[in-house]
Amino acid sequence: MTNALSRMLAERDWILADGATGTNLFNMGLTSGDAPELWNVDEPEKIRALYRGAVEAGSDLFLTNTFGGNASRLKLHDAQGRVHELNRIGAELGREVADAAGRPVIVAGSVGPTGEIMEPMGTLTFARAVEMFHEQAEGLKAGGADVLWVETISAAEEFRAAAEAFRLADMPWCGTMSFDTAGRTMMGITSSDMVDNVAKLAYQPLAYGANCGVGASDLLRTILGFSARGTETPLISKGNAGIPKYHDGHIHYDGTPELMADYACLARDSGATIIGGCCGTTPAHLKAMREALETRPRGERPSLDAIATALGGFSSASDGTGEDANAAPARPRRRRRT
């Protein structure tokens, strides 16, 4: 399938993705509990500013403000009837910013989890999950997204449902899961499991990997787990900017631009091709990441000790696969930055 992202992947050794959506929108005045997707209509200039912030910092790819744009999540805001509209406009605003960039920039249509639990543990059927994802995908496609991007998924069946929905929409796609529970997703998936699950999909992604989770160290351990399996599909690394801390009524992430620059190069050396940030990652972080990727030479695949020394210790002693050889002490060893 020839498309903008596959062409960029063929031409580039690495691609810089964007940073946080929620963090940056909260900095613009979004209130906790509000639906960010409604800002696509109500505050379009702020959404343009969100996208431009990533592009001007050097991102080659950014995600649309549509993470919670499925019917299940929008129902919490009595907006379940606006799925197509909100996703279409979120993508249209992105297309406008990307086309004005003066260089190739990919608009990735963000698709988050439904917020429901799949059968048999929950009540969400596979068919209903496909239906919700497909509705969202069609809106993003109509708005001009280059690629669909499902992220922060925990369940294998929900990931498979998204892949089927994207096949129905006839759109290229990428996907990431969040490994936030001792190296596993909340539903128990390991990095090795994900490699196996992706290989079985009838409709293959252009790239896959991990986002969010705990901290950048844990995420890179997951990337190393993907790489160890010898997958030939490009890998995605979108780690949080440090560890969240509650201060003065707000969540703050303690990762500095310098630390995220180190993370970006370690992600590249660990085997990731598409590298970005997740929660807490601002344009200042992205600018430092871009400069580091452009100026620092590629290195050897890092050891876990090297990752812990640069970025801080792991939150658990295991990566979830049961291979103790991949474990490292969970100790706070991050270098102090000022």
URJO-V900580 format. One record per residue. RES is the residue in one small letter. SS is DSSP state (H for helix, E for strand, C for the rest). Layout:
res ss
RES SS
RES SS
This chain:
res ss
m C
t C
n C
a H
l H
s H
r H
m H
l H
a H
e H
r C
d C
w C
i E
l E
a C
d C
g C
a C
t C
g H
t H
n H
l H
f H
n H
m C
g C
l C
t C
s C
g C
d C
a C
p H
e H
l H
w H
n H
v H
d H
e C
p H
e H
k H
i H
r H
a H
l H
y H
r H
g H
a H
v H
e H
a H
g C
s C
d C
l E
f E
l E
t C
n C
t C
f C
g C
g C
n C
a H
s H
r H
l H
k H
l H
h H
d C
a C
q H
g H
r H
v H
h H
e H
l H
n H
r H
i H
g H
a H
e H
l H
g H
r H
e H
v H
a H
d H
a C
a C
g C
r C
p C
v C
i E
v E
a E
g E
s E
v E
g C
p C
t C
g C
e C
i C
m E
e C
p C
m C
g C
t C
l E
t C
f H
a H
r H
a H
v H
e H
m H
f H
h H
e H
q H
a H
e H
g H
l H
k H
a H
g C
g C
a C
d C
v E
l E
w E
v E
e E
t E
i E
s C
a C
a H
e H
e H
f H
r H
a H
a H
a H
e H
a H
f H
r H
l H
a H
d C
m C
p C
w E
c E
g E
t E
m E
s C
f C
d C
t E
a C
g C
r E
t C
m C
m C
g C
i C
t C
s H
s H
d H
m H
v H
d H
n H
v H
a H
k C
l C
a C
y C
q C
p C
l C
a E
y E
g E
a E
n E
c E
g C
v C
g C
a H
s H
d H
l H
l H
r H
t H
i H
l H
g H
f H
s H
a H
r C
g C
t C
e C
t C
p E
l E
i E
s E
k E
g E
n C
a C
g C
i C
p E
k E
y E
h E
d C
g C
h E
i E
h E
y E
d C
g C
t C
p H
e H
l H
m H
a H
d H
y H
a H
c H
l H
a H
r H
d H
s H
g C
a E
t E
i E
i E
g E
g E
c C
c C
g C
t C
t C
p H
a H
h H
l H
k H
a H
m H
r H
e H
a H
l H
e H
t H
r C
p C
r C
g C
e C
r C
p C
s C
l H
d H
a H
i H
a H
t H
a H
l H
g C
g C
f C
s C
s C
a C
s C
d C
g C
t C
g C
e C
d H
a H
n H
a C
a C
p C
a C
r C
p C
r C
r C
r C
r C
r C
t C
